[in-house]
Amino acid sequence: MSVIEIRHPHKLGPERARAVIDELAAGLARRFSLHGMNWTGDTLHFRGKGAEGLIAVGGDDVHVRVKLGGMLGLMRPLIESEILRELSERLA
């Protein structure tokens, strides 16, 4: 199993950052067939075929942890770079 672990800073405040993560997660859900997305406090949990993880929104950073299995594990570099690009664009 391959794991992606990212911490990305933001200056949006928790409410705005959470809204941005909602938008980001919706796009990733469509692209990577994720489902079971639900918020517990400030942490969004998700899973899909070959992937599961969380996105935790803090006051000044976002923590992403994704476990990839199967074929998605082989795509780890692509998926990680896509997540980093989206975070950089949306949390700027």
Residue frames relative to the residue before (quaternion, step in Angstrom):
aa qw qx qy qz dx dy dz
M 1.0000 0.0000 0.0000 0.0000 0.00 0.00 0.00
S 0.2652 -0.7603 0.5806 0.1205 3.54 -0.98 0.93
V 0.1579 -0.8012 0.5740 0.0614 3.58 -0.97 0.85
I 0.1858 -0.7318 0.6469 0.1071 3.53 -1.09 0.86
E 0.0000 0.7829 -0.6203 0.0473 3.57 -0.83 1.02
I 0.0783 0.8020 -0.5806 0.1162 3.57 -0.56 1.21
R 0.0644 -0.7279 0.6794 0.0661 3.54 -1.17 0.74
H 0.0104 -0.8121 0.5813 -0.0489 3.55 -0.71 1.11
P 0.3914 -0.7399 0.4928 0.2375 3.61 -0.73 1.00
H 0.0039 -0.7680 0.6395 0.0348 3.54 -1.30 0.39
K 0.2361 -0.7528 0.5963 0.1482 3.54 -1.33 0.37
L 0.3929 0.7644 -0.4299 0.2767 3.56 1.19 0.56
G 0.4500 -0.6208 0.4966 0.4067 3.55 1.14 -0.56
P 0.6469 -0.5829 0.3314 0.3632 3.58 -1.08 0.68
E 0.6713 0.5107 -0.3211 0.4306 3.62 0.87 -0.85
R 0.6832 0.4623 -0.2850 0.4881 3.58 0.87 -0.94
A 0.6360 0.5245 -0.3351 0.4563 3.62 0.95 -0.79
R 0.6417 0.5197 -0.3249 0.4611 3.57 0.99 -0.80
A 0.6374 0.5167 -0.3245 0.4706 3.61 0.99 -0.78
V 0.6419 0.5129 -0.3156 0.4746 3.59 1.00 -0.82
I 0.6557 0.5028 -0.3103 0.4701 3.60 0.95 -0.85
D 0.5874 0.5589 -0.3651 0.4576 3.61 1.07 -0.65
E 0.6722 0.4915 -0.2853 0.4745 3.57 0.91 -0.98
L 0.6551 0.5161 -0.2998 0.4632 3.56 0.91 -0.95
A 0.6765 0.5025 -0.2907 0.4531 3.58 0.86 -0.97
A 0.6209 0.5396 -0.3461 0.4510 3.61 1.01 -0.74
G 0.6631 0.4976 -0.2984 0.4730 3.58 0.99 -0.82
L 0.6657 0.4881 -0.2982 0.4793 3.57 0.95 -0.87
A 0.6097 0.5591 -0.3486 0.4406 3.59 1.08 -0.72
R 0.6649 0.4854 -0.3042 0.4794 3.58 0.95 -0.84
R 0.7047 0.4942 -0.2709 0.4311 3.56 0.85 -0.98
F 0.8131 0.2400 -0.1006 0.5207 3.59 0.95 -0.89
S 0.4818 -0.7090 0.4108 0.3105 3.60 1.24 0.47
L 0.2519 0.7615 -0.5490 0.2353 3.57 0.82 1.00
H 0.0112 -0.7774 0.6289 -0.0017 3.56 -1.17 0.59
G 0.7089 0.4569 -0.3123 0.4372 3.55 -1.24 -0.15
M 0.3337 0.7528 -0.5060 0.2564 3.58 1.11 0.60
N 0.1872 0.7736 -0.5897 0.1370 3.55 -0.82 1.01
W 0.4042 -0.7021 0.5429 0.2214 3.52 -1.16 0.76
T 0.0341 -0.7200 0.6926 0.0293 3.51 -1.17 0.81
G 0.7888 -0.0870 0.0103 0.6084 3.55 -0.17 1.26
D 0.7670 -0.3048 0.2574 0.5026 3.57 -0.76 -1.07
T 0.6002 0.5438 -0.3604 0.4627 3.59 1.21 0.48
L 0.2233 -0.7595 0.6018 0.1053 3.53 -0.84 1.08
H 0.1477 -0.7778 0.6082 0.0578 3.57 -0.74 1.12
F 0.0293 0.8001 -0.5981 0.0365 3.56 -1.06 0.74
R 0.0172 -0.7686 0.6380 0.0431 3.52 -1.33 0.28
G 0.0207 0.7728 -0.6339 0.0239 3.50 -1.29 0.40
K 0.7038 -0.4157 0.3302 0.4720 3.52 -1.28 -0.10
G 0.8486 0.0809 -0.0981 0.5135 3.56 -0.43 1.24
A 0.7711 0.2636 -0.1760 0.5522 3.61 1.21 0.14
E 0.1096 0.7491 -0.6520 0.0426 3.52 -1.23 0.61
G 0.2272 0.7951 -0.5414 0.1519 3.54 -1.09 0.57
L 0.3481 -0.7122 0.5704 0.2150 3.48 -1.34 -0.39
I 0.1499 -0.7193 0.6670 0.1233 3.49 -1.39 0.38
A 0.0983 -0.8069 0.5823 0.0116 3.57 -0.48 1.23
V 0.2334 -0.7771 0.5750 0.1051 3.55 -0.80 1.09
G 0.1068 -0.7856 0.6088 0.0292 3.54 -0.74 1.13
G 0.7250 -0.4436 0.3105 0.4257 3.55 -1.29 0.07
D 0.8259 0.1050 -0.0448 0.5521 3.58 1.06 -0.66
D 0.7795 0.1962 -0.1871 0.5646 3.60 1.22 0.31
V 0.3051 -0.6993 0.6148 0.1999 3.51 -1.40 0.26
H 0.1693 -0.7769 0.6020 0.0728 3.55 -0.92 0.96
V 0.0857 -0.7881 0.6096 0.0048 3.56 -0.74 1.14
R 0.0520 0.7676 -0.6373 0.0438 3.57 -0.95 0.92
V 0.0314 0.8019 -0.5908 0.0830 3.54 -0.66 1.18
K 0.1885 -0.7429 0.6332 0.1084 3.55 -0.95 0.96
L 0.1179 -0.8014 0.5859 0.0247 3.55 -0.76 1.10
G 0.0772 -0.7916 0.6052 0.0331 3.54 -0.92 0.88
G 0.8038 0.3184 -0.2025 0.4598 3.53 -1.29 0.12
M 0.8441 -0.1331 0.1298 0.5029 3.51 -1.05 -0.86
L 0.6130 0.5549 -0.3621 0.4305 3.60 1.04 -0.64
G 0.5777 0.5874 -0.3725 0.4271 3.57 1.12 -0.58
L 0.6425 0.5170 -0.3105 0.4727 3.56 1.12 -0.69
M 0.6968 0.4524 -0.2564 0.4940 3.57 1.21 -0.52
R 0.2555 0.8237 -0.4816 0.1557 3.59 1.27 0.18
P 0.6825 0.4811 -0.3315 0.4391 3.67 0.70 -0.89
L 0.6542 0.5114 -0.3098 0.4631 3.59 0.98 -0.82
I 0.6757 0.4912 -0.2892 0.4675 3.58 0.88 -0.95
E 0.6567 0.5108 -0.3115 0.4591 3.59 0.93 -0.88
S 0.6763 0.4811 -0.3090 0.4645 3.60 0.89 -0.85
E 0.6229 0.5310 -0.3374 0.4650 3.60 1.09 -0.66
I 0.6461 0.5017 -0.3186 0.4789 3.60 0.95 -0.82
L 0.6578 0.5100 -0.3090 0.4601 3.60 0.90 -0.90
R 0.6484 0.5148 -0.3176 0.4622 3.58 0.95 -0.87
E 0.6700 0.4990 -0.2987 0.4615 3.58 0.88 -0.93
L 0.6523 0.5054 -0.3180 0.4668 3.60 0.93 -0.85
S 0.6572 0.5219 -0.3088 0.4477 3.59 0.92 -0.90
E 0.6897 0.4756 -0.2737 0.4724 3.56 0.97 -0.89
R 0.7763 0.4103 -0.1982 0.4356 3.57 0.78 -1.01
L 0.7431 0.3884 -0.2294 0.4943 3.59 1.09 -0.58
A 0.3951 0.7379 -0.4629 0.2917 3.59 1.26 0.25
